[in-house]
């Protein structure tokens, strides 16, 4: 038999962006959640592993009953001082909700308008009906002056006052011409996209506040009274809806052979791959919509499901194990195992309150 090659001893470190795991030849393991570090120590000269100090969080599960209140108070002091969860940010938004609404709707009009009508531009030639949302100058100008103000700012957002509100108007419709490679046109640089600051988390928080005001800031409930108060759902404009695109008297006079033309057809379907896995999140987070859009109010829905009780899908075939195994494999570590939606069958608009999350107890 030939001699086997001796195994070389390697010492190295590999870094990655997600987790941190420290391994040694003795089999010991320690880890954190910020950076992946795999260390294989040299047998001849082992290096001491660096251990990160973990922040102390009281273990309320193992605490005796007498110390539970003290441990909970200590946990609150820790989390209240350092928490950056969504619930903390949303509470800050709610405290200034009225000011936010005023700021949003202040952009829907302009101080230079007189009685809802545009005045003469400073040049004295035409009416000042245009404004630019990208420029620091806030005054309204005519089309000719606006084009002169934007020799290089080709992609600024311009709006035109039409007598009742501002309408988005492209610069090129006003006579603006774009001359490529001239006038200092700013080009995008795709070589280093990772250097662009990521504002996605902030966008998610602001978008939740923006959705809260959809339709309700204009007091739409006073105009469309047949919908439930506070509804934020977008209804299908083509399907029949009493009080919107058809009245009750018309419905009553439609002959039987034409009734299908004024009938709301609904369909339901489920997506069992649209799952939400168990993960660390903010336990104090709350919904700003509160069941006013497509999903029902969470507390009432959970109470309704608990009253129904679980239903076992029993299989009559002894060799078919797929049904028995799906809760173990397919839905493993899934808090939400799927979504069921009710929509108008003709146009695909989701119905208000027509979507629900499924859990393993729903099968």
N, C-alpha and C positions, 0 to 999 in steps of 0.2 A: 504493500500500500504506500502511496505517495504521501509525503508530509503535507498536511493542510497548512495553508497560509495563516500566519498569525493575524488576528483581527486588530487593526489599528485603533488606537484610542483617539477620538476626535473631541475637540472642545470648540463649541461655537454657540452662536446666538442668532435666532431668526425672529425678526420682528414683523408684526402685522397689525391691522387697525382695529380689531374687534375685542378679543378677550386676552387675558393673561393667565398662562398656566406654566408653572415651574415644575420640571421633572428632574429627578436625579437617578443615578443607577441603583441607589438603595431602595427606590420605589416610593419615596415620599412625594407628596403633591400639595401644592398651594396655588391659589389663583385669585384674580380680580377681574373686573369687567371692562377695562380700558384698553389694554394692549396685549397682544398675543406674544408671549416670550417662551420659547422652548430652549432649555439649557441642558446639554449633555456634558456632565463633568468628566474631566480626565481622571482615570483611576489612580494614576500615580500622584497627581497633585490636585486634589479636590478643592474647588473654590467655594467659599461660604455663600449661600444664596441670600439675596437681599429681601427682607420681608417688609412689606408695606404696612404701616400702622392702620388698622381698621378703626373706623369711627364707632364708638361705643353706642349701641342702641339697646335699650333694656329688653330683655326677653320676657314679654308678658305672658307667653304661653306656659313657661315653667315657673313663673313666680307664684308664691303662695297666695292664698286669697287675701291675707292681711295686707300684702304689699302691692296688690293689683292697682289700686288707685294711685299710689305714689309712682309706680312704673308708668302708668298711662299719662300722668301729669308731666313726668320727665320726657316721655316721647313727644308730647305736644310742644314742650318748650324747644326741643331739638328741631322738629319739623317746621314749627312756625317761624323759626329764625332762618332756616335755610331752604324752605320749600320753594320750588319754582314750578309747581304743578299747574295744570290748566285751571283748576278751581281758584287758585290764588289770583291768577291774571284776570279771570272772568269777574271776580268780585271787584277788582279795581275798575274794570270797565263799567260795571253796573253803578258804581258810585258816581260816575260822571256821564251817565247815559243821556240825560237831557242836554248837556253841553255838546255831546257828540252829535246828537240829532240836529241841533242848531247849526253846528259847523258843516254838517253834510248838506243841509238844505240851503245854507247860505250860498252854495255854489250853483243853485238852480235859478238865480236871478242876478242882477247887477245894479250897483248903485247909480250908474250913469243913465239908466232907463228912467223915463218920465211917464208915469201912468201906463207902464207896459209897452211903451213905444220908444224906438231908437231915436237918438238925436243926431244932429249933424256931426260929422267927423271933424277933428281939429284942422284938417286940410281945407275944410269948407266945401268940398266937392260932393260927397255922397254921405248917406247915412252910416253911422258907426254901428254896424250890426254884427261885428265879428270880435271874438276874443280868442286868445291863445292860452291854453292851460299849461304850456311848457315854458313860457317866458315869465320873467319877474315882473314886467310891466303888466298892470292889471286893468289899464284903461281899454275901452272898446274903440275899434277903428273901422274904417271902411276896407273893402276888399283890396284896393290898390295899395293902401298904406300897409296892410297886413303882408302882402307879397314882398314889399320893399323891406320889411322888418326881418324877413326870413331868407336871406341869400344862401345861407349854409345850414340852417335848421330845417332840413327837409321833412323830418318825421315828427314835427311837433303836432300835438292834437289841437285842432281848431274847431270852434263851435260858432254857429250862426243863430242869431235870435230871429224866430219866425213869428213873433207876436204873442206867443203863449209859452214858449220855452226854448231852450237851447238845443240845437240839432248838430250832430257831428258832421263836419264838412271837410273833405280832403283838400289839401292845399292846391293840388293840381287843377281842381275844378275852378279855382279863382285865377288861373293863369300862371301859376308858379311852374318854372322849368328847372329841371335837375340836370346840371352839366357834370358828368362823371369826371373824377380826377382833377377837378378845379374848385377853387374857393374853399379849400380846407375841409372837404367832406370827411367826416369821421367814420372810419371803417372798424368793423369788429375784429378782434384778435382771438382766433380759436386755438392758438398755440398753448395758452396757459389758462384753460377754463377753471382750473381748480383754485385760482387766485381770486375768483369772484366770490364776494362774501355771500354766504348762504342765509337768506331771510325766510326760508320755508316755514320754520316754526312760528315766526311772528305773523306770517301770512295766514296760517291756519287760525290763529286767535282772532285776528282782525276780521277774517271772513265770517266767523261765527257771529260777530257783532253785526256785520253787514246783512247777513241773512235774517237776523232778528227784525230788522226794520222793513223787510220786503212787503210792500202793499199796505202795511198797517200804519205807517207814518202818515199816509194820505187819508186816513179814516175811511178806508174802503168798505168797512162794515155798514156804514150809514148809506152807502150807495147800493150795495148788493146785500140785501137783508136775508136772503134765503140760505146763506151759508152760515156755519157755526161761527161765533165771534172769535176773532183772533186767528183765523185760518191763514196759513202761509203757503198752502199747496197751490201749484199752478194747475188749473183745470184745463181739460181738453176743449179748445174753442169750437170744434166741429160737432162734438156729441151734444145731444139735446140737454139743456139745463134750464129749468123753469126760472124765469126772472132775468135771464141773461140773453139767450138767443131764441127763446120760445116762451109762450105764456100758457097758462093752464087751459084757457078757453080754446086755444088752437089744438091742444092735445086731445081735448074731449070731442072735437069735431072731425078728427081724422078718421076716414073709413077703415074698415078692418083690413082690406087688401093693401092699404098704404101704411099700416101701423108700423111696419118694419123700418120705415124712413125716419120715424121719430122715436125709435127705441134705443135705449142705452144698452149695448151688448158688453158684457164683462167677461173676462177670462182670468184664470189664476195659474200660476206656475211657480215652481220652486227651484232654487239653485243650491244644491247641497255641497258644492265646492267653494262657495263663498263663505269661508270659515274665518273665525277670529281665534287665534291661538291664545293660550294663557300666557300672560306677560305681566311685567311689573308696570303699573300705571298709577294714576292719581286716584285713590279711593274716594276722595271728596269731590271729584269732578261732577258737574251737573249740566243738564241740558238747558239751553236758553230758550229753545222752542217749546219745551214742555208738552210734546204731543200735538202741536198745532200744524205739523206738516204731514209727512207720510208715515211715520212710525207712531204708534200709540204711546200714551204716557207710560213710562217704564214701571212705576209702582203698581198702577192699576192692571197692567198687562201681566205682571208676575203673579199678582193675586188671582187673576182669572185662570192662569195656567195651573196654579197650585190647587185650585178647586176642582179642576178637571181630573187630575191624577194621571199617573203614567199608564200607558197602554202597551202591553207586550205584543210584538209582532211574532206570533208563534208560527213556526215552520212545521208543516206536516211531513216533510221529507227528512228522514234521518240522516241522509248523506249530504244534504245541503247545509253547509256551515256558514255561508256568507252572511246570512241575517244575524246569526249569533255572534259573529266575529266583527261586525262593522263598528259596534260601539267600542271595541277594544283596539282596533287598528285604524279604521277610517276616521273616527272622531276622537282619537287619542289627544289629550291635552287641548281640546277645543272648547272654549267657553261658549262660542256661537258656532253651531254645526251647519248652518245654512240660513237662507232667507226665502220666504214665501211672499209673493206680491200679487195684488189684484190690480188689473189695468183694463182700460177700455180696449176691447178686442179689435176695433177698427183702426185705431191710430196709435195705440201703445202708450197712452198717458197713464201714469200711476195714479190710483185713486187716493184721496185724502184718507190717512189712517189705514191704507191698504197694504202696508208692508210690516212684517213681523220677523224678529229673530227666532231661530229655532235652537233648542238645546237637546241634549241626548234624552232628557226626560220627556220630550215631545213625541218620541217615536213609540 
